[in-house]
Amino acid sequence: MHYENVLATIGNTPLIRMNRIAQEIPAKVFAKVESYNPGQSAKDRIALFMIEEAERAGKLKPGGTIVEATSGNTGFSIAMVSSIKGYRCILTLTSKASPEKISLLKSMGAQVVICPVDVEPADPRSYYSAAERIAHETPNSFYLAQNFNLDNAEAHYRTTGPEIWKQTRGKITHFVCCAGTGGTLSGTARYLKEKNPDVKIIGVDAYGSVLKKFWETHEYDPNEIKPYKVEGLGKNIIPHNMNFELVDDFVKVTDKDSAFQTRDLAKYEGLMVGYSSGSAMQAVFEIADELSKDDVVVVLFSDHGSRYLGKIFNDEWMVEQGWLECEPAEAAAGMGSTPPVKHFEHYAPAEATGSAAYFYSYEAMRDRYIKYYRTYRLKYKKYIRLTRQTLGL
């Protein structure tokens, strides 16, 4: 079997069960791992679909220029599709984008324009405004506008949703997905809700984003906007692709929890996935006390971890954020959901050998510590919820 080009390999990504990391969660938890796409992210799906829809509509002509404002992953996918189809590609990013992402975009032939991150969307310096201006000033160009282009969500309605339904044999009960442009969440959710209205859709948002507050109040609150580290979720605008009526619950997660969960996915599941994947996994823990052994949870991991080697997988960066309490050299052995507990190895009896030596090893003791920590956290959350129900709060 062969493919005409790399675009034919987009989609049909695997569904992988989470085992060690999810052992304290009563439900079956599966990850839809989008890093198996050729561009290593879910954005391959929308880049190809939006560009081909623009071609069919006559909005994009041969030899033209594609312009987009992106957090990085969509940009790489657009650059990949552009290189194969022969388009010029200009991308605007915020200064929050990792150096790895910027290098990847340039390696695919894209022209990259970096814009400040802490400005209002309407500010001429914002990456939205810059993209609009560049598209207006560039002849024979087309601004994809993933936040407002409804083909974004349509791509996931036609591909991601049907794949998940087929892979779970229709048994999915919960879909957990980060919300950014809203395309992945809304498109997939629309298909799943059509197949079974009882499927629970859980959106994941960042502290510093406006999405969860808008879902709760139907009002845009600029006071919610604050800087945050995690990439690939959250917005300071309300994207047209975000269908809030499809969402049953929204969960906010912290930068720190997201980072440690991402590192855990590599350590315990062998999955080198991106920062927002840790956010999505953290959200599963946040709703764990609502799940039962009969539930089937699908959590979407949107991209690959290689794009974050200079950040969350870099111990020096983690120490700079104040998230690791030890020196970088000591941190290497302590990747996990909580800052590493140092010097456990000193407690091993001198005569311990074989399995006994392992029992007292740093690795084994630390793994037990994390297991007990997670178990306590889940039981504590359940206790608080039941207490509030009893008191009628």
C-alpha positions in Angstrom: 0.0 0.0 0.0 1.2 3.5 -0.8 -0.1 7.1 -0.6 0.1 9.8 -3.3 1.3 12.3 -0.7 1.5 12.8 3.0 -1.9 14.5 3.1 -3.6 11.1 2.5 -2.3 9.9 5.9 -4.2 12.5 7.9 -6.8 11.1 10.3 -7.7 7.6 11.6 -5.5 8.2 14.7 -5.4 5.5 17.4 -7.5 5.3 20.5 -5.2 4.1 23.4 -6.3 3.1 26.9 -4.7 4.9 29.8 -3.6 2.4 32.4 -1.1 3.4 35.1 -1.9 7.1 35.1 -5.7 6.4 35.4 -5.6 3.5 37.8 -7.5 5.4 40.5 -10.2 6.5 38.1 -13.2 4.1 38.1 -14.0 4.5 34.5 -12.2 3.2 31.4 -10.2 6.1 30.0 -9.0 6.2 26.4 -6.9 8.8 24.7 -7.5 9.9 21.1 -3.8 10.5 20.2 -3.7 13.1 17.5 0.1 13.3 17.4 -0.1 10.3 15.0 -1.1 12.7 12.2 1.8 13.5 9.8 2.0 17.0 11.2 1.8 15.6 14.7 -1.4 17.4 15.7 -5.2 17.5 15.3 -4.8 20.7 13.3 -3.8 18.6 10.2 -7.5 17.8 9.9 -8.7 21.4 9.8 -5.8 22.8 7.7 -6.5 20.3 4.9 -10.3 20.7 5.1 -10.3 24.5 5.3 -7.8 24.9 2.4 -9.6 22.5 0.1 -13.0 24.1 0.9 -11.5 27.5 0.0 -10.2 26.0 -3.2 -13.6 24.6 -4.1 -15.2 28.0 -3.3 -12.7 29.8 -5.5 -11.4 31.9 -2.6 -7.9 30.4 -2.9 -6.3 30.4 -6.3 -3.1 28.7 -7.6 0.1 30.5 -6.5 -1.8 32.4 -3.8 -0.8 33.2 -0.2 -2.4 31.7 2.9 -2.4 33.9 6.0 -3.4 32.7 9.5 -3.1 33.7 13.2 -2.1 30.6 15.1 -0.7 29.3 18.4 1.7 27.2 16.4 0.1 23.8 15.6 -2.4 25.0 13.0 0.4 27.0 11.5 2.6 24.0 11.1 -0.3 22.0 9.5 -1.1 24.9 7.2 2.6 25.2 6.2 2.7 21.5 5.5 -0.4 21.6 3.3 0.8 24.8 1.6 4.2 23.3 0.7 2.5 20.3 -1.0 -0.1 22.4 -2.8 2.4 25.2 -3.8 1.0 28.1 -1.8 3.0 30.8 0.1 2.3 30.8 3.8 2.5 33.7 6.3 1.7 33.0 9.9 1.3 35.4 12.9 2.0 34.0 16.4 2.1 35.5 19.9 5.4 35.7 21.8 4.1 32.8 24.0 4.8 30.3 21.3 7.7 28.0 22.1 11.0 28.3 20.2 10.5 24.7 19.0 7.2 25.6 17.3 8.7 28.7 15.6 11.6 26.7 14.3 9.2 24.0 13.0 7.1 26.6 11.1 10.2 28.1 9.5 11.5 24.7 8.5 8.3 24.1 6.5 8.9 27.3 4.6 6.4 29.5 6.4 7.1 33.2 7.0 6.6 33.9 10.8 5.5 37.2 12.3 5.7 37.4 16.1 3.2 39.6 18.0 2.9 40.6 21.7 0.7 38.3 23.8 -0.6 40.7 26.4 -2.7 43.0 24.1 -6.4 43.2 23.4 -7.6 41.3 20.3 -8.6 44.6 18.6 -5.2 46.1 19.3 -3.3 46.7 15.9 -0.4 44.8 17.5 -2.4 41.6 18.2 -1.7 38.5 16.1 -5.4 38.6 14.9 -5.1 42.2 13.7 -1.7 41.5 12.2 -3.0 38.6 10.2 -6.0 40.6 8.9 -3.7 43.5 7.9 -1.2 41.2 6.1 -4.0 39.4 4.2 -5.5 42.8 3.2 -2.1 44.1 2.0 -1.0 40.9 0.1 -2.4 40.4 -3.4 -4.0 37.0 -4.1 -4.1 36.0 -0.5 -6.7 34.3 1.7 -7.1 34.6 5.5 -8.2 31.2 6.8 -9.4 32.7 10.2 -9.7 29.4 12.1 -11.5 31.0 15.0 -14.4 32.1 12.7 -14.2 29.7 9.8 -16.9 27.1 10.4 -15.1 24.6 8.2 -12.9 24.2 11.3 -15.6 22.5 13.3 -16.9 20.7 10.2 -13.6 18.9 9.7 -14.0 17.3 13.1 -17.7 16.6 12.6 -16.8 14.6 9.4 -13.6 12.8 10.7 -12.8 12.9 14.5 -16.4 12.3 15.7 -17.1 9.3 13.5 -13.6 7.8 14.3 -14.3 8.0 18.0 -17.8 6.5 17.7 -16.5 3.6 15.6 -13.4 3.0 17.9 -15.6 2.8 21.0 -18.3 0.8 19.2 -20.7 3.5 20.3 -20.0 3.0 24.0 -18.5 6.4 24.7 -20.1 8.2 27.7 -17.8 11.2 28.2 -15.7 13.3 25.7 -13.1 15.5 27.3 -11.4 18.0 25.1 -9.6 21.3 25.4 -11.4 24.4 24.1 -9.5 26.9 22.0 -10.9 27.8 18.7 -13.7 25.5 19.6 -13.5 23.5 16.4 -12.2 20.2 17.8 -14.6 20.3 20.7 -17.7 21.5 18.9 -17.3 19.5 15.7 -16.6 16.2 17.5 -19.3 16.9 20.1 -22.0 17.6 17.4 -21.4 14.2 15.8 -21.3 12.3 19.1 -24.5 14.1 20.4 -26.3 13.2 17.2 -25.4 9.5 17.7 -26.2 9.6 21.4 -27.6 12.8 23.1 -26.5 11.3 26.5 -22.8 11.6 25.8 -21.4 14.1 28.2 -19.2 16.8 26.6 -16.5 18.3 29.0 -14.7 21.4 27.8 -11.3 22.2 29.3 -10.3 25.9 29.7 -7.3 27.7 31.2 -7.2 30.2 34.0 -6.9 33.5 32.2 -9.3 32.6 29.4 -12.9 33.8 28.9 -14.6 30.6 27.6 -15.8 29.0 30.8 -17.2 32.2 32.2 -19.0 32.9 28.9 -20.5 29.3 29.0 -21.8 30.0 32.6 -23.1 33.5 32.1 -23.4 34.1 28.3 -21.5 37.3 28.9 -18.0 38.2 27.7 -16.0 39.3 30.7 -12.6 41.0 29.9 -11.7 40.8 33.6 -11.2 37.1 33.1 -8.2 37.7 30.8 -4.9 37.1 32.4 -1.5 35.8 31.1 -1.1 32.0 31.3 1.6 29.5 30.3 -0.3 26.6 28.8 -0.6 26.5 25.0 -3.4 25.1 22.8 -6.5 26.0 24.9 -8.3 29.1 26.1 -9.1 32.3 24.3 -9.4 36.1 25.0 -12.2 36.2 22.3 -15.4 34.2 21.7 -14.7 32.1 18.6 -17.6 31.4 16.2 -16.7 27.7 16.1 -17.4 27.3 19.8 -20.9 25.9 20.2 -21.5 26.3 23.9 -24.9 24.6 23.8 -23.1 21.3 23.1 -21.0 21.5 26.3 -22.3 19.8 29.5 -19.6 21.0 31.7 -16.5 23.2 31.6 -13.4 22.5 33.8 -10.6 25.0 34.3 -7.1 23.7 34.9 -3.9 25.4 36.1 -0.6 25.7 34.2 1.2 23.8 36.9 -1.2 20.8 37.0 -1.2 20.7 33.2 2.6 20.6 33.1 3.0 17.8 35.6 0.2 15.7 34.0 2.0 16.0 30.6 5.2 14.8 32.2 3.3 11.9 33.8 1.8 10.8 30.5 5.4 10.4 29.2 6.6 8.7 32.4 3.7 6.3 33.0 2.1 5.8 29.6 5.0 6.2 27.2 3.2 9.0 25.4 5.2 12.1 24.5 2.3 14.5 24.1 1.9 18.3 24.3 1.1 20.7 27.1 -2.6 20.8 26.4 -2.8 17.0 26.6 -1.8 17.3 30.2 -4.6 19.9 30.6 -7.1 17.4 29.2 -5.8 14.6 31.4 -6.0 16.9 34.5 -9.7 17.6 33.6 -10.4 13.8 33.7 -9.1 13.8 37.3 -11.2 16.8 38.1 -14.4 14.9 37.1 -13.2 11.5 38.4 -15.6 11.4 41.4 -18.6 11.7 38.9 -17.5 8.6 37.0 -18.5 5.0 37.4 -17.0 1.7 36.3 -19.4 1.5 33.4 -18.3 4.8 31.9 -16.1 5.1 28.8 -14.2 8.3 28.7 -12.4 9.6 25.6 -9.9 12.4 26.2 -8.3 14.1 23.2 -4.5 14.6 23.1 -4.0 17.2 20.4 -0.3 17.3 19.7 3.2 16.0 20.2 5.5 16.7 23.1 8.6 17.5 21.0 7.3 21.0 20.6 7.6 21.6 24.3 11.1 20.3 25.0 12.3 23.8 26.0 9.4 24.3 28.4 7.6 21.6 30.4 10.0 18.9 29.6 12.9 21.1 30.6 13.7 21.0 34.3 15.4 24.4 34.3 12.2 26.0 32.9 10.1 24.1 35.5 12.3 25.4 38.3 12.1 29.0 36.9 8.3 28.7 37.2 8.6 27.7 40.8 7.0 24.3 40.1 10.0 22.1 41.0 11.5 22.7 44.4 14.8 21.1 43.7 17.8 21.9 41.6 17.5 20.9 37.9 20.0 18.1 38.2 17.9 16.5 41.0 14.7 17.0 39.1 15.5 14.5 36.4 14.4 11.6 38.5 11.3 13.3 39.8 8.9 13.9 36.9 5.3 13.5 38.2 2.0 15.0 39.3 3.5 16.6 42.4 6.9 18.2 43.0 9.4 15.4 43.7 9.9 14.2 47.2 13.6 14.3 47.6 16.1 11.9 49.1 13.8 8.8 49.6 16.7 6.6 48.7 18.4 7.5 52.1 15.7 5.6 54.0 16.6 2.1 52.5 18.1 -0.3 55.0 21.7 -1.1 54.1 21.0 -4.8 53.9 18.1 -4.5 51.5 18.6 -6.4 48.2 16.5 -7.5 45.3 12.8 -6.7 45.5 13.3 -5.2 49.0 15.8 -2.8 47.6 13.3 -1.8 44.9 10.6 -1.3 47.5 12.8 1.3 49.3 14.1 2.8 46.1 13.4 6.5 45.2 11.3 5.4 42.2 9.1 2.9 44.0 8.5 5.2 47.1 7.8 8.2 44.9 5.2 6.2 42.8 3.5 5.1 46.0 3.4 8.7 47.3 1.8 9.9 44.1 -0.8 7.1 44.2 -1.8 7.9 47.7 -1.9 11.6 46.9 -4.2 11.0 44.0 -6.4 8.6 46.0 -6.7 11.1 48.8 -7.5 13.9 46.4 -10.3 12.0 44.7 -11.8 10.9 48.1 -11.6 14.4 49.5 -13.4 15.9 46.5 -16.1 13.3 46.8 -16.5 14.0 50.5 -16.8 17.7 49.9 -19.4 17.1 47.2 -21.5 14.8 49.3 -21.3 17.2 52.3 -22.5 20.1 50.1 -25.4 18.0 48.9 -26.4 17.0 52.4 -26.4 20.6 53.6 -28.2 21.7 50.4 -25.5 24.1 49.4 
